[in-house]
Amino acid sequence: MLGYLIAGAVGLAAMYFLDPDRGKRRRALVRDRAAGTIRHAGAIAERTQRKVVSDAYGVSQKMSQAAATEDEPPNDATLAQKVMTELFRDRRIPKGSINVNAENGVLQLRGQVEHPEEVLEIEGRVRRVPGVLDVENLLHLPGTPAKTS
């Protein structure tokens, strides 16, 4: 029974592709579609290969950069500049009334702020900057005496 079904399917396919009127067109269509599918699969494989190579290169660059930057801590001037950049990025923090100094990784914050909650917020932001070992907070409110170290 299975043999008859297979023979019938082969016979139908032969009639379909060997038809004297439309068989040539049908064979050309199948050939062109198969070639297009193979080209499309090749393009996808090439894109995938390029992506894998570029991702591997990116990971290797990240690893080499991470290894180079973690070994040496920033000097005090660089650390102070980095803290000022992070701190004064927020427009609510008064840039002209806060002084930032660094000594051996310890940051000193001096100056006057308007609101009491700003004192702790600024100190917290400074502590989150990589390379800061400690923070000496000498910030004060208007009308209160300035703290001394």
N, C-alpha and C positions, 0 to 999 in steps of 0.2 A: 504494500500500500504506500509506504513512504517513498519507495523507488518511483512509483507512478507520479506522485506529487512533484518530486524533484525533476523528473523527466518533463512533466507538464510545464513547470516553471522555466526550465531551460528552453523549451520550445517556444513559449510566449516571449521570452527575452530575445530569442533569435528572430522571431517574426517582427518584434518591435524595432530592433536595430538593423535588420537586413531588409526592411521594407524598401522596394525599389523607388517609391515616390518620396518618402520622408526619412528614410534610414540614414542617409548621409548627414542630414542636418542634426538628427538625434545623436549620432555618434560624435559629431563635432561639439555639440552642447555638453555631453558628458565629459569629453576630453578637456574642454576649456574650464569647466567647473572644477574638475579634479586638479588641474594645474593651478587654478586660482586658490583653491583650498591649501595646496601644498605651499604656495608662495606666502599666503597669509600666516600659516603656521610657522614658516621660517622667519618672517618678520617679528612675530611675537617672541620666538625663541631668541632672536638677536637683541630685542629690547630688554628682555628678561636678563640676558647675560650682561648687557651694559649696566643695568641697574645693580645687579649683584656685585659687579666689579667696582662700581663707584661707591656703593655702600661699604664695601670692605675697605676701600681706600679712605673713606671718611672716618671709619672706626679706627683705623691705624693712625690717622692724623690726630684724632681726639686723644688717643692713648699717649702718643708721643708728646703732645702739648701738655697734657695733664701731668705727665712725669716731669717735664721741664719746669712747670710753674710751681709744683708743690714743694720742691726741694728748698728753694730760697725764699725766705719771708721778705716782704717789701721793706725798704728802709723807711725811716720815720717820716721824711718829707713826702714820699709817695703815699704812705698810709694816710697821712693827714689830708692830702689832696683827694684821695679816694673817698675818705669819709665826708669831706665837704661836698664832693660831687653827688654822693648818695643822699646826703642830708638836705642840701639846698635844692634838690630836684623838686621837692614839694614847695609850692608857692606860699603855703601857709606859714612856713618856718621863716622867721625874720633873718635874712642873710647878713645884713649890716650890723646886727647887735649880738652875734655869737662868734666867738673866737675859738678855733680848734687848733690844738697843739698836740704833738705826739712825741713821746720819749720812751724808747725801748719797747714799743708796742702798746704802751699805756697812753690813752687819749685823755687830754684835759679839755673840758668844755667850760668856757667862761662867757659870761654875758647875761643879758636881761631878756626875759620872755614875758609876755602879757598874761598868760593863763597858767595856773598851777599844774594842770594836766599835761601841758606842753613839756615840762621839765622831765617827767618820766617817759613820755613818748619819744622825745629826742634821744634820751639815754638808751632806750631800747633799740632804736634804729641804729645807733652807733655801735652797740654791742653785736648786732647782726652782721656787720661788715666783716668779711674774711680778713684775718690778720690782726684784728683788735684783740689784745690779751685782756685788757681791763679798761674801765672808764672812770675817770675822776670827775664827778659832776659838780661844777661850781656855779651852775646857773641859778639865778635868783629872780624874784618878782619885783616890779616897780615899787619903790617905797621901802624895800627891805635892804638891809646892808649886804654888800657883796661878800660871798664866802671866800676864804683864803685857804690855800693848800697847806 
